[in-house]
Amino acid sequence: MIFHDGFACRRLDITAEGLSGRGPVPLNMKTICLPRVTLLGWALLTATANASGQQEQSWLWKAGGVELKLPSTWQEISPSLLRGKVSALGVSADHVYGAQTSKAGDDLTYPYLLVTIKNGGRLTDWQLPQMEHSIRQTVEKNGSQLGRYAWKDGALWVEVTTGGVKFMNVMLPTEKGLATLSFYSTAEEFALWQRVFEQIGSSVHLQPPLARQWSLMDNATIGPFLKSLGHVDAAIIRSCLAAGLLALAIVWFVRWRAKAKR
């Protein structure tokens, strides 16, 4: 036993003789201070816990039927401020919600987030590629630069740069139309905020009645056929379906009777 810096330390022999306890401990064996190792371990655990706590500090924000988690340093933009800014652009503010950093105060400054909900009709799965094509055309027509473009967790992520502003759209098909999260920042600072934007976008969850439900219309084969019947009177469609079900029931009954007679 030796003493080093006021802590009790011991020499560990990792040779075969040392482990068996039959041989002497070499004098040149490295000294390991167990109390220091313990303190270092606790320090690392504390630092990791603090880092995790900082990452998890958020609050639940509900924007219409869209639910997401915002950092504790973000706040909701007042409806009056948002209404004035959005109306100036000629856009209806009925289904637009906003959030930004608490440092922004009572003004709309970068970075900020706008949540837009459009209930223009449900998009089927086989119609989504058409939406992608439309987005590309719109971006190119406006002379903007299209960046990252990919589907992730049921949402379309699009990055666009126009002038000195760069924004990221997270577009989620809903049961009634489309919900879009638009993250705005200056082009220079976008990289600094990108991780925050992605964390917020990944936390989004649609609530009823916006939550998307399974539909037969999503089938790439049946959906277009049913959509083509949209101009046909609903009563006629119901009559055809009823006749088809009745025919199937008759066929099943005939087969059942034939098996019963055997």
LUMTI-460226 format. One record per residue (C-alpha): x, y, z; residue in three letters; chain. Coordinates in steps of 0.1 Angstrom, whole numbers, always signed. Layout:
<node px="X" py="Y" pz="Z" aa="ALA" ch="A"/>
...
END
This chain:
<node px="+0" py="+0" pz="+0" aa="MET" ch="A"/>
<node px="+13" py="+35" pz="-10" aa="ILE" ch="A"/>
<node px="-1" py="+69" pz="-6" aa="PHE" ch="A"/>
<node px="-3" py="+94" pz="-35" aa="HIS" ch="A"/>
<node px="-18" py="+129" pz="-32" aa="ASP" ch="A"/>
<node px="-36" py="+120" pz="+0" aa="GLY" ch="A"/>
<node px="-56" py="+91" pz="-16" aa="PHE" ch="A"/>
<node px="-50" py="+55" pz="-9" aa="ALA" ch="A"/>
<node px="-38" py="+38" pz="-41" aa="CYS" ch="A"/>
<node px="-25" py="+3" pz="-49" aa="ARG" ch="A"/>
<node px="-5" py="-13" pz="-76" aa="ARG" ch="A"/>
<node px="-23" py="-37" pz="-99" aa="LEU" ch="A"/>
<node px="-4" py="-67" pz="-113" aa="ASP" ch="A"/>
<node px="-20" py="-79" pz="-145" aa="ILE" ch="A"/>
<node px="+6" py="-106" pz="-150" aa="THR" ch="A"/>
<node px="-3" py="-143" pz="-146" aa="ALA" ch="A"/>
<node px="+17" py="-144" pz="-113" aa="GLU" ch="A"/>
<node px="+1" py="-113" pz="-100" aa="GLY" ch="A"/>
<node px="-35" py="-124" pz="-108" aa="LEU" ch="A"/>
<node px="-29" py="-158" pz="-90" aa="SER" ch="A"/>
<node px="-14" py="-140" pz="-60" aa="GLY" ch="A"/>
<node px="+18" py="-162" pz="-62" aa="ARG" ch="A"/>
<node px="+43" py="-136" pz="-74" aa="GLY" ch="A"/>
<node px="+57" py="-103" pz="-62" aa="PRO" ch="A"/>
<node px="+43" py="-71" pz="-76" aa="VAL" ch="A"/>
<node px="+67" py="-55" pz="-102" aa="PRO" ch="A"/>
<node px="+81" py="-22" pz="-90" aa="LEU" ch="A"/>
<node px="+75" py="-6" pz="-124" aa="ASN" ch="A"/>
<node px="+38" py="-15" pz="-125" aa="MET" ch="A"/>
<node px="+16" py="+15" pz="-132" aa="LYS" ch="A"/>
<node px="-1" py="+30" pz="-102" aa="THR" ch="A"/>
<node px="-39" py="+33" pz="-105" aa="ILE" ch="A"/>
<node px="-57" py="+57" pz="-80" aa="CYS" ch="A"/>
<node px="-91" py="+41" pz="-75" aa="LEU" ch="A"/>
<node px="-106" py="+72" pz="-59" aa="PRO" ch="A"/>
<node px="-96" py="+94" pz="-88" aa="ARG" ch="A"/>
<node px="-111" py="+69" pz="-113" aa="VAL" ch="A"/>
<node px="-143" py="+69" pz="-93" aa="THR" ch="A"/>
<node px="-145" py="+107" pz="-92" aa="LEU" ch="A"/>
<node px="-138" py="+108" pz="-130" aa="LEU" ch="A"/>
<node px="-166" py="+84" pz="-136" aa="GLY" ch="A"/>
<node px="-191" py="+104" pz="-116" aa="TRP" ch="A"/>
<node px="-180" py="+136" pz="-134" aa="ALA" ch="A"/>
<node px="-186" py="+120" pz="-168" aa="LEU" ch="A"/>
<node px="-220" py="+107" pz="-157" aa="LEU" ch="A"/>
<node px="-230" py="+141" pz="-144" aa="THR" ch="A"/>
<node px="-219" py="+158" pz="-175" aa="ALA" ch="A"/>
<node px="-239" py="+134" pz="-197" aa="THR" ch="A"/>
<node px="-270" py="+138" pz="-175" aa="ALA" ch="A"/>
<node px="-267" py="+176" pz="-178" aa="ASN" ch="A"/>
<node px="-263" py="+174" pz="-215" aa="ALA" ch="A"/>
<node px="-293" py="+151" pz="-218" aa="SER" ch="A"/>
<node px="-314" py="+174" pz="-196" aa="GLY" ch="A"/>
<node px="-306" py="+204" pz="-218" aa="GLN" ch="A"/>
<node px="-316" py="+185" pz="-249" aa="GLN" ch="A"/>
<node px="-349" py="+174" pz="-234" aa="GLU" ch="A"/>
<node px="-359" py="+208" pz="-222" aa="GLN" ch="A"/>
<node px="-389" py="+216" pz="-243" aa="SER" ch="A"/>
<node px="-426" py="+223" pz="-241" aa="TRP" ch="A"/>
<node px="-456" py="+209" pz="-259" aa="LEU" ch="A"/>
<node px="-471" py="+234" pz="-284" aa="TRP" ch="A"/>
<node px="-505" py="+228" pz="-301" aa="LYS" ch="A"/>
<node px="-510" py="+247" pz="-333" aa="ALA" ch="A"/>
<node px="-545" py="+238" pz="-345" aa="GLY" ch="A"/>
<node px="-544" py="+200" pz="-350" aa="GLY" ch="A"/>
<node px="-506" py="+200" pz="-351" aa="VAL" ch="A"/>
<node px="-488" py="+191" pz="-320" aa="GLU" ch="A"/>
<node px="-450" py="+195" pz="-316" aa="LEU" ch="A"/>
<node px="-423" py="+202" pz="-291" aa="LYS" ch="A"/>
<node px="-406" py="+236" pz="-290" aa="LEU" ch="A"/>
<node px="-373" py="+244" pz="-271" aa="PRO" ch="A"/>
<node px="-377" py="+261" pz="-238" aa="SER" ch="A"/>
<node px="-362" py="+292" pz="-253" aa="THR" ch="A"/>
<node px="-390" py="+295" pz="-279" aa="TRP" ch="A"/>
<node px="-424" py="+311" pz="-275" aa="GLN" ch="A"/>
<node px="-456" py="+314" pz="-295" aa="GLU" ch="A"/>
<node px="-460" py="+345" pz="-317" aa="ILE" ch="A"/>
<node px="-489" py="+365" pz="-306" aa="SER" ch="A"/>
<node px="-519" py="+360" pz="-329" aa="PRO" ch="A"/>
<node px="-523" py="+398" pz="-334" aa="SER" ch="A"/>
<node px="-487" py="+402" pz="-345" aa="LEU" ch="A"/>
<node px="-489" py="+372" pz="-368" aa="LEU" ch="A"/>
<node px="-522" py="+383" pz="-382" aa="ARG" ch="A"/>
<node px="-508" py="+416" pz="-392" aa="GLY" ch="A"/>
<node px="-477" py="+402" pz="-408" aa="LYS" ch="A"/>
<node px="-495" py="+374" pz="-427" aa="VAL" ch="A"/>
<node px="-523" py="+397" pz="-439" aa="SER" ch="A"/>
<node px="-498" py="+421" pz="-454" aa="ALA" ch="A"/>
<node px="-487" py="+392" pz="-477" aa="LEU" ch="A"/>
<node px="-523" py="+387" pz="-488" aa="GLY" ch="A"/>
<node px="-526" py="+353" pz="-471" aa="VAL" ch="A"/>
<node px="-554" py="+343" pz="-448" aa="SER" ch="A"/>
<node px="-543" py="+340" pz="-412" aa="ALA" ch="A"/>
<node px="-572" py="+317" pz="-401" aa="ASP" ch="A"/>
<node px="-551" py="+286" pz="-401" aa="HIS" ch="A"/>
<node px="-516" py="+300" pz="-396" aa="VAL" ch="A"/>
<node px="-497" py="+297" pz="-363" aa="TYR" ch="A"/>
<node px="-462" py="+309" pz="-354" aa="GLY" ch="A"/>
<node px="-433" py="+306" pz="-329" aa="ALA" ch="A"/>
<node px="-399" py="+322" pz="-325" aa="GLN" ch="A"/>
<node px="-372" py="+326" pz="-300" aa="THR" ch="A"/>
<node px="-380" py="+344" pz="-267" aa="SER" ch="A"/>
<node px="-353" py="+370" pz="-275" aa="LYS" ch="A"/>
<node px="-374" py="+383" pz="-304" aa="ALA" ch="A"/>
<node px="-397" py="+401" pz="-281" aa="GLY" ch="A"/>
<node px="-428" py="+417" pz="-297" aa="ASP" ch="A"/>
<node px="-414" py="+416" pz="-333" aa="ASP" ch="A"/>
<node px="-412" py="+390" pz="-360" aa="LEU" ch="A"/>
<node px="-375" py="+383" pz="-365" aa="THR" ch="A"/>
<node px="-354" py="+354" pz="-377" aa="TYR" ch="A"/>
<node px="-354" py="+326" pz="-369" aa="PRO" ch="A"/>
<node px="-391" py="+317" pz="-367" aa="TYR" ch="A"/>
<node px="-415" py="+290" pz="-375" aa="LEU" ch="A"/>
<node px="-449" py="+292" pz="-393" aa="LEU" ch="A"/>
<node px="-474" py="+263" pz="-392" aa="VAL" ch="A"/>
<node px="-499" py="+265" pz="-420" aa="THR" ch="A"/>
<node px="-529" py="+242" pz="-422" aa="ILE" ch="A"/>
<node px="-548" py="+239" pz="-455" aa="LYS" ch="A"/>
<node px="-580" py="+218" pz="-456" aa="ASN" ch="A"/>
<node px="-583" py="+216" pz="-494" aa="GLY" ch="A"/>
<node px="-590" py="+179" pz="-496" aa="GLY" ch="A"/>
<node px="-573" py="+147" pz="-488" aa="ARG" ch="A"/>
<node px="-542" py="+138" pz="-509" aa="LEU" ch="A"/>
<node px="-540" py="+100" pz="-516" aa="THR" ch="A"/>
<node px="-507" py="+82" pz="-515" aa="ASP" ch="A"/>
<node px="-505" py="+79" pz="-552" aa="TRP" ch="A"/>
<node px="-510" py="+117" pz="-556" aa="GLN" ch="A"/>
<node px="-480" py="+126" pz="-535" aa="LEU" ch="A"/>
<node px="-455" py="+123" pz="-563" aa="PRO" ch="A"/>
<node px="-475" py="+149" pz="-582" aa="GLN" ch="A"/>
<node px="-471" py="+172" pz="-552" aa="MET" ch="A"/>
<node px="-433" py="+167" pz="-554" aa="GLU" ch="A"/>
<node px="-433" py="+177" pz="-591" aa="HIS" ch="A"/>
<node px="-454" py="+208" pz="-584" aa="SER" ch="A"/>
<node px="-430" py="+219" pz="-557" aa="ILE" ch="A"/>
<node px="-400" py="+216" pz="-580" aa="ARG" ch="A"/>
<node px="-417" py="+236" pz="-607" aa="GLN" ch="A"/>
<node px="-427" py="+263" pz="-583" aa="THR" ch="A"/>
<node px="-392" py="+267" pz="-569" aa="VAL" ch="A"/>
<node px="-376" py="+268" pz="-603" aa="GLU" ch="A"/>
<node px="-402" py="+292" pz="-616" aa="LYS" ch="A"/>
<node px="-394" py="+317" pz="-587" aa="ASN" ch="A"/>
<node px="-357" py="+315" pz="-594" aa="GLY" ch="A"/>
<node px="-350" py="+300" pz="-560" aa="SER" ch="A"/>
<node px="-324" py="+273" pz="-552" aa="GLN" ch="A"/>
<node px="-337" py="+239" pz="-542" aa="LEU" ch="A"/>
<node px="-316" py="+221" pz="-515" aa="GLY" ch="A"/>
<node px="-323" py="+189" pz="-496" aa="ARG" ch="A"/>
<node px="-354" py="+172" pz="-508" aa="TYR" ch="A"/>
<node px="-365" py="+139" pz="-493" aa="ALA" ch="A"/>
<node px="-394" py="+119" pz="-476" aa="TRP" ch="A"/>
<node px="-389" py="+112" pz="-439" aa="LYS" ch="A"/>
<node px="-413" py="+98" pz="-414" aa="ASP" ch="A"/>
<node px="-443" py="+104" pz="-437" aa="GLY" ch="A"/>
<node px="-434" py="+140" pz="-443" aa="ALA" ch="A"/>
<node px="-417" py="+157" pz="-473" aa="LEU" ch="A"/>
<node px="-387" py="+178" pz="-462" aa="TRP" ch="A"/>
<node px="-377" py="+206" pz="-485" aa="VAL" ch="A"/>
<node px="-349" py="+232" pz="-482" aa="GLU" ch="A"/>
<node px="-351" py="+263" pz="-503" aa="VAL" ch="A"/>
<node px="-328" py="+293" pz="-506" aa="THR" ch="A"/>
<node px="-341" py="+326" pz="-520" aa="THR" ch="A"/>
<node px="-320" py="+357" pz="-518" aa="GLY" ch="A"/>
<node px="-305" py="+361" pz="-483" aa="GLY" ch="A"/>
<node px="-332" py="+339" pz="-467" aa="VAL" ch="A"/>
<node px="-332" py="+301" pz="-464" aa="LYS" ch="A"/>
<node px="-362" py="+281" pz="-452" aa="PHE" ch="A"/>
<node px="-370" py="+245" pz="-446" aa="MET" ch="A"/>
<node px="-405" py="+231" pz="-452" aa="ASN" ch="A"/>
<node px="-418" py="+200" pz="-435" aa="VAL" ch="A"/>
<node px="-450" py="+190" pz="-454" aa="MET" ch="A"/>
<node px="-474" py="+165" pz="-438" aa="LEU" ch="A"/>
<node px="-503" py="+151" pz="-457" aa="PRO" ch="A"/>
<node px="-534" py="+151" pz="-434" aa="THR" ch="A"/>
<node px="-568" py="+136" pz="-435" aa="GLU" ch="A"/>
<node px="-582" py="+170" pz="-448" aa="LYS" ch="A"/>
<node px="-553" py="+183" pz="-468" aa="GLY" ch="A"/>
<node px="-518" py="+195" pz="-459" aa="LEU" ch="A"/>
<node px="-500" py="+208" pz="-428" aa="ALA" ch="A"/>
<node px="-467" py="+226" pz="-434" aa="THR" ch="A"/>
<node px="-440" py="+236" pz="-409" aa="LEU" ch="A"/>
<node px="-419" py="+264" pz="-424" aa="SER" ch="A"/>
<node px="-387" py="+273" pz="-406" aa="PHE" ch="A"/>
<node px="-371" py="+306" pz="-417" aa="TYR" ch="A"/>
<node px="-336" py="+319" pz="-411" aa="SER" ch="A"/>
<node px="-310" py="+340" pz="-428" aa="THR" ch="A"/>
<node px="-289" py="+321" pz="-452" aa="ALA" ch="A"/>
<node px="-258" py="+328" pz="-432" aa="GLU" ch="A"/>
<node px="-273" py="+315" pz="-399" aa="GLU" ch="A"/>
<node px="-293" py="+286" pz="-412" aa="PHE" ch="A"/>
<node px="-266" py="+260" pz="-405" aa="ALA" ch="A"/>
<node px="-266" py="+272" pz="-368" aa="LEU" ch="A"/>
<node px="-303" py="+266" pz="-365" aa="TRP" ch="A"/>
<node px="-307" py="+235" pz="-387" aa="GLN" ch="A"/>
<node px="-304" py="+210" pz="-359" aa="ARG" ch="A"/>
<node px="-330" py="+229" pz="-338" aa="VAL" ch="A"/>
<node px="-353" py="+230" pz="-369" aa="PHE" ch="A"/>
<node px="-349" py="+193" pz="-375" aa="GLU" ch="A"/>
<node px="-356" py="+184" pz="-338" aa="GLN" ch="A"/>
<node px="-388" py="+204" pz="-339" aa="ILE" ch="A"/>
<node px="-399" py="+190" pz="-372" aa="GLY" ch="A"/>
<node px="-392" py="+154" pz="-360" aa="SER" ch="A"/>
<node px="-414" py="+159" pz="-330" aa="SER" ch="A"/>
<node px="-445" py="+168" pz="-350" aa="VAL" ch="A"/>
<node px="-477" py="+148" pz="-344" aa="HIS" ch="A"/>
<node px="-510" py="+152" pz="-361" aa="LEU" ch="A"/>
<node px="-541" py="+152" pz="-338" aa="GLN" ch="A"/>
<node px="-577" py="+143" pz="-349" aa="PRO" ch="A"/>
<node px="-593" py="+153" pz="-371" aa="PRO" ch="A"/>
<node px="-560" py="+160" pz="-391" aa="LEU" ch="A"/>
<node px="-545" py="+126" pz="-382" aa="ALA" ch="A"/>
<node px="-543" py="+106" pz="-414" aa="ARG" ch="A"/>
<node px="-564" py="+74" pz="-416" aa="GLN" ch="A"/>
<node px="-562" py="+44" pz="-438" aa="TRP" ch="A"/>
<node px="-582" py="+46" pz="-469" aa="SER" ch="A"/>
<node px="-589" py="+24" pz="-499" aa="LEU" ch="A"/>
<node px="-583" py="+54" pz="-521" aa="MET" ch="A"/>
<node px="-546" py="+52" pz="-512" aa="ASP" ch="A"/>
<node px="-543" py="+20" pz="-533" aa="ASN" ch="A"/>
<node px="-526" py="+29" pz="-566" aa="ALA" ch="A"/>
<node px="-549" py="+5" pz="-586" aa="THR" ch="A"/>
<node px="-582" py="+10" pz="-569" aa="ILE" ch="A"/>
<node px="-579" py="+46" pz="-560" aa="GLY" ch="A"/>
<node px="-577" py="+61" pz="-595" aa="PRO" ch="A"/>
<node px="-607" py="+40" pz="-605" aa="PHE" ch="A"/>
<node px="-628" py="+51" pz="-576" aa="LEU" ch="A"/>
<node px="-618" py="+87" pz="-582" aa="LYS" ch="A"/>
<node px="-629" py="+84" pz="-619" aa="SER" ch="A"/>
<node px="-663" py="+76" pz="-606" aa="LEU" ch="A"/>
<node px="-665" py="+108" pz="-587" aa="GLY" ch="A"/>
<node px="-688" py="+124" pz="-613" aa="HIS" ch="A"/>
<node px="-712" py="+95" pz="-611" aa="VAL" ch="A"/>
<node px="-742" py="+99" pz="-589" aa="ASP" ch="A"/>
<node px="-736" py="+85" pz="-554" aa="ALA" ch="A"/>
<node px="-769" py="+66" pz="-554" aa="ALA" ch="A"/>
<node px="-758" py="+47" pz="-586" aa="ILE" ch="A"/>
<node px="-725" py="+38" pz="-570" aa="ILE" ch="A"/>
<node px="-742" py="+25" pz="-539" aa="ARG" ch="A"/>
<node px="-767" py="+5" pz="-560" aa="SER" ch="A"/>
<node px="-738" py="-11" pz="-579" aa="CYS" ch="A"/>
<node px="-720" py="-20" pz="-548" aa="LEU" ch="A"/>
<node px="-751" py="-35" pz="-532" aa="ALA" ch="A"/>
<node px="-757" py="-56" pz="-563" aa="ALA" ch="A"/>
<node px="-722" py="-68" pz="-563" aa="GLY" ch="A"/>
<node px="-724" py="-78" pz="-527" aa="LEU" ch="A"/>
<node px="-757" py="-96" pz="-533" aa="LEU" ch="A"/>
<node px="-742" py="-115" pz="-562" aa="ALA" ch="A"/>
<node px="-713" py="-126" pz="-540" aa="LEU" ch="A"/>
<node px="-737" py="-137" pz="-513" aa="ALA" ch="A"/>
<node px="-757" py="-158" pz="-538" aa="ILE" ch="A"/>
<node px="-725" py="-175" pz="-551" aa="VAL" ch="A"/>
<node px="-714" py="-183" pz="-516" aa="TRP" ch="A"/>
<node px="-749" py="-198" pz="-507" aa="PHE" ch="A"/>
<node px="-749" py="-220" pz="-538" aa="VAL" ch="A"/>
<node px="-715" py="-234" pz="-530" aa="ARG" ch="A"/>
<node px="-725" py="-240" pz="-494" aa="TRP" ch="A"/>
<node px="-756" py="-259" pz="-505" aa="ARG" ch="A"/>
<node px="-736" py="-280" pz="-529" aa="ALA" ch="A"/>
<node px="-712" py="-290" pz="-502" aa="LYS" ch="A"/>
<node px="-740" py="-298" pz="-478" aa="ALA" ch="A"/>
<node px="-757" py="-323" pz="-502" aa="LYS" ch="A"/>
<node px="-724" py="-343" pz="-506" aa="ARG" ch="A"/>
END
